[in-house]
């Protein structure tokens, strides 16, 4: 399992949004929020916007905008920040299990 798969799996588990919905083209808020969380995880783990765009089958500009929106949400929304912190912990734990 690579970082993308771990990120999508953890976000799906916490948000309740199916993996297929995260990867779909839907613009409904639960899917958009889940996508933003995946993008934020991968970006903070060192992935470039271009790499993330390949992983999620999106344009680089869409990833850039989503990343900026996610950073704004982290700063402004307590609920989004709590979700991200929980997801981030689970993501790091899953990555450490893969390496062990």
N, C-alpha and C positions, 0 to 999 in steps of 0.2 A: 504494500500500500504506500503510495507516495503522498507528499504533503497535501496536494490538491484533494485526494480522496479522503484523507483524514479530516481536512478542514470542512469539506462538504458534509461528511458523515456526522461530525460533532455539531455543526450548525443545524443540520436536519433534526438531530436528536433533541437539541435544546429548544428550537423554535417550533417544531412540529410540522415544518414545511418539508414535503417530500423532496428527495434528491432530484428527481426528474423535473419538479417544479422549479427548483433553484436554477437548473440548467436551461429551462425553457425561456421563451421570449415574453412571457406574461409580465405585465406591469402592475399587477395588483400588489398592494402594500406588503403583505406578509412575504411574498417572494422577493420583492425589491429589498426589504430589510434583511432578509436572509442572505441575499447576494452581497449586500454591502458588508455584512459581517464576514463572509468568506473572503472578500477582497481585502478587507482590513487585516484579517489574520495573515493572509499570504503576503501582503505588502510589508507588514511589520516583521515578517519572517525573512525578508530580503528579496522577495520576488519583484521583478520590475513590472510596470504596467503592461508592457508588451507581452511578457511571459504569461501574466494573468489573463490577458485578452485571448491568448491561444488556449489556455486551460478552460476558459468559460465560453469560448466561441463568441466573443464580443469584439467590438472595435476598441482600439486603444483609448480613444477619446471617451468612450462610454465608461471604461474602467477608471480613467482619470477623474471624471465627474463623480462617479460613484464613490471613489476613495475620498474625494474632498467632502462630499455630502456625509459620508460615514464619520469622518473626523469632526465635522461640525456637530453631528448628532452625539458623538462621544462627549463633546464639550458642553452641549446644551441639555441633553436628555439623561436624567438619572436612570430611567428604565433601560435605555439603550446601553448605557455604560455598564449597568449591572449584568445585562445579557452578555455583553462583550467580555467582561471579566470572567464570568463563568465559562464561557466558550473557550477563552484563551487558556484557562487552567486545564480544561479537558483536552484541548489540542496539544499542549505541551506534554501532558501525561501520556497521551496516545503516541506521540512522537518518541518519547523516552522508552516506551514499551517496544516500539519497532526496532530501536537501536540495540536494546538489551539482548 
